Amino acid sequence: MEPRNVDHLLRRRNQSETQGAIDRRNFVKYAAGLIVGGSVSSLLTSCAAPAATPASATGSSGLMGNGEKYPYIYYLTSISYWDMHLKGMEDACKLLNVTFDKAGPAGADVEAEVTAIEQAISEKVPGLIVAAIVDDVIAKPINQAIDAGIPVVTCDASSDTSKQLCYVGTPNEEAGYLSAKRLIEMMGGQGKIILTTTTVAAPAKAMREIGFRRAVTETNGAVEIVAKVDDGDRAEVAVQSVGQAIQANPDANGIFTISAGAGLGTIKALQEAGRDDIKAGAFANDQAAYKLTKERPGTFIAAQDGYKMGFMSILLVHLAAKGLIVPRYGFKELGLSPLPPFVSSDILFIDADNADQYIGCEAC
């Protein structure tokens, strides 16, 4: 999304933050009402053209599943960032009477993720959910799955060059842009920024950086990025690399971390350095990071809603697998997806003023 009116977007963002945690607590209750009450199923069938019942739908009727298992293939599986994605998937599976498997490499191993997807294809799974570590490489096995009749939804990390049916996740370029605007305002509109990210060419991080740099460019030189640091997408790596960057750039008055897995480490590095003068922002999705925003003034967290990503990914891949969304136009003949190309899980900014809404939140 191209933010044409930044002030409007920031006002909208501030309004949404006041209800963010409450909305997430009630999200599953609302979805349950739709599913159990049959509203979703009725809506889909009433808006769809008559179609033959797909093979994957045999053994169950309507929206409810019959124990189908949908693998979620992702990367860096050992970090806590994914916990809320998995919680959302668990809740969606309970409501739909389906299950999911977790698969993928513990590190940032592209080939291992490719192998995991190919294995799922060989098992003829009813549908796949993938977090694409690298777009162009992961696109090939995703396309193989689609060509084999297996619906694929990407969750959190898109493969835009593939035939994916839908991407569920953060509007990453907008998130990067708005994060930079917020940090620049905190810096008084001028100064030097240390930017941290990973060397892995993850599409989500690349889009955030594009948006972030665009906002910096709009300052016409009043703000500049003086260093780009590899944070490894891990808190323990960020503590060390960010600490070194702070020492190497003592005149920096702003820092931003693009990698959600490293956000907590960046804040800890600033605390250890005693640099309360540096304004900071970071992608992060854990309770420890939320708590630190209260302890360290001049800090904000750009939080992704992993719970909604996981929940909606299960729902959408299940709908596609059962053939319940059948647009009236000839979408198959046109080579189009029956699902929306992008479902936004939004981005929430957490700071000392609203952190209490998110600390202790079971779905945050």
Secondary structure, 3 states (H helix, E strand, C coil): CCCCCHHHHHHHHHHHHHHHHHHHHHHHHHHHHHHHHCHHHHHHHHHCCCCCCCHHHCCCCCCCCCCCEEEEECCCCCCHHHHHHHHHHHHHHHHHCCEEEEECCCCCCHHHHHHHHHHHHHCCCCCEEECCCCHHHHHHHHHHHHHCCCCEEEECCCCCCCCCCEEEECCHHHHHHHHHHHHHHHCCCCEEEEEEECCCCCHHHHHHHHHHHHHHHCCCCCEEEEEEEECCCCHHHHHHHHHHHHHHCCCCCEEEECCHHHHHHHHHHHHHHCCCCCEEEEECCCHHHHHHHHHCCCEEEEEECHHHHHHHHHHHHHHHHCCCCCCCCCCCCCCCCCCCCEEECCEEEECCCCHHHCCCCCCC
